[in-house]
């Protein structure tokens, strides 16, 4: 081994300054995809409002990820507007609905009455 050079740092046609090109290509591809908008899906203004309401009003009992069970409440991802209206405004379930949990611990949450559609948009 040459003095002052690390093993594996020898220049080859596939390296630049003793470093492999592959990590640079991967990083360049990641940056290009991010700039091109291939990141997470953007929410509509209504769904973003629903996300804000959900995080501020629902996560004490339901998980921050609505697809996961919370410490007290079940997953709520996919909840319909009809279910949200019945449960949040009247504390009941719509006719024919089978609850995910047998408890009736959740009281009505009338403070979100004006945001039911936004919550439904977010939870879909």
C-alpha positions as CSV (number, residue, x, y, z in Angstrom):
1,X,0.0,0.0,0.0
2,X,1.3,3.4,-0.9
3,X,2.1,5.7,2.0
4,X,-0.7,8.2,2.8
5,X,-3.4,6.4,0.9
6,X,-6.1,4.3,2.4
7,X,-7.0,0.9,1.0
8,X,-10.0,1.1,-1.3
9,X,-9.4,4.8,-2.1
10,X,-7.3,4.1,-5.2
11,X,-8.5,6.0,-8.2
12,X,-10.3,4.0,-10.8
13,X,-12.4,4.8,-13.7
14,X,-15.5,4.4,-11.5
15,X,-14.4,6.8,-8.8
16,X,-13.9,10.5,-8.4
17,X,-11.1,11.7,-6.1
18,X,-11.0,8.2,-4.6
19,X,-14.8,8.2,-3.9
20,X,-17.3,6.1,-5.7
21,X,-19.7,7.8,-8.1
22,X,-22.8,5.7,-7.1
23,X,-23.6,7.6,-3.9
24,X,-23.5,10.8,-5.8
25,X,-25.8,9.5,-8.5
26,X,-28.3,8.3,-5.9
27,X,-28.2,11.6,-4.1
28,X,-28.7,13.4,-7.4
29,X,-31.7,11.2,-8.2
30,X,-33.3,11.8,-4.8
31,X,-32.9,15.6,-5.2
32,X,-34.4,15.4,-8.7
33,X,-37.4,13.4,-7.5
34,X,-38.0,15.8,-4.6
35,X,-37.9,18.8,-6.9
36,X,-40.2,17.1,-9.4
37,X,-42.9,16.7,-6.7
38,X,-42.6,13.0,-6.1
39,X,-42.9,13.5,-2.3
40,X,-45.9,12.9,-0.1
41,X,-49.3,13.7,-1.5
42,X,-50.4,17.2,-0.8
43,X,-53.8,17.6,0.9
44,X,-56.6,19.7,-0.4
45,X,-57.3,22.8,1.7
46,X,-60.4,21.1,3.2
47,X,-58.4,17.9,4.1
48,X,-55.6,20.1,5.5
49,X,-58.2,21.8,7.7
50,X,-59.5,18.4,8.7
51,X,-55.9,17.3,9.6
52,X,-55.5,20.3,11.8
53,X,-58.8,19.7,13.6
54,X,-58.0,16.0,14.0
55,X,-54.6,16.7,15.5
56,X,-56.0,19.3,17.9
57,X,-59.3,17.7,18.9
58,X,-59.0,13.9,18.4
59,X,-55.5,12.7,19.3
60,X,-56.0,12.7,23.1
61,X,-57.9,9.4,22.5
62,X,-57.1,8.4,18.9
63,X,-53.7,8.0,17.4
64,X,-51.9,10.8,15.5
65,X,-52.0,8.4,12.5
66,X,-55.8,7.9,12.0
67,X,-55.1,4.4,10.5
68,X,-53.7,3.2,13.9
69,X,-55.5,2.5,17.2
70,X,-55.1,5.1,19.8
71,X,-54.8,4.7,23.6
72,X,-58.6,4.8,24.0
73,X,-60.2,5.2,20.6
74,X,-60.1,2.9,17.6
75,X,-58.6,3.7,14.1
76,X,-60.8,6.2,12.3
77,X,-59.2,6.3,8.9
78,X,-62.0,5.9,6.3
79,X,-64.8,7.1,8.5
80,X,-67.7,8.5,6.5
81,X,-69.2,11.9,6.9
82,X,-72.4,10.1,8.0
83,X,-70.5,8.3,10.8
84,X,-68.7,11.5,11.9
85,X,-72.0,13.4,12.1
86,X,-73.7,10.8,14.1
87,X,-70.9,10.1,16.5
88,X,-69.5,13.6,16.9
89,X,-72.7,15.6,17.0
90,X,-75.2,13.1,18.6
91,X,-72.9,10.5,20.4
92,X,-74.5,7.6,18.5
93,X,-73.8,5.5,15.5
94,X,-75.7,5.6,12.2
95,X,-78.3,2.9,11.6
96,X,-76.7,-0.5,10.8
97,X,-73.2,0.6,11.7
98,X,-71.1,-2.0,13.7
99,X,-68.7,-0.2,16.1
100,X,-65.1,-1.3,16.1
101,X,-65.2,-1.3,19.9
102,X,-68.1,-2.1,22.2
103,X,-67.5,0.8,24.5
104,X,-69.6,3.9,24.5
105,X,-66.9,6.1,26.2
106,X,-66.8,8.8,23.6
107,X,-69.0,11.8,24.4
108,X,-70.4,14.1,21.6
109,X,-67.8,16.5,20.3
110,X,-70.1,19.4,19.1
111,X,-67.2,21.9,19.0
112,X,-66.2,20.4,15.6
113,X,-69.7,20.7,14.1
114,X,-68.5,23.2,11.5
115,X,-65.5,21.0,10.4
116,X,-67.3,17.6,9.8
117,X,-66.7,17.8,6.1
118,X,-63.1,18.7,6.5
119,X,-62.6,15.8,8.9
120,X,-64.2,13.5,6.5
121,X,-62.0,14.7,3.7
122,X,-58.9,14.2,5.8
123,X,-59.9,10.7,7.0
124,X,-60.6,9.4,3.5
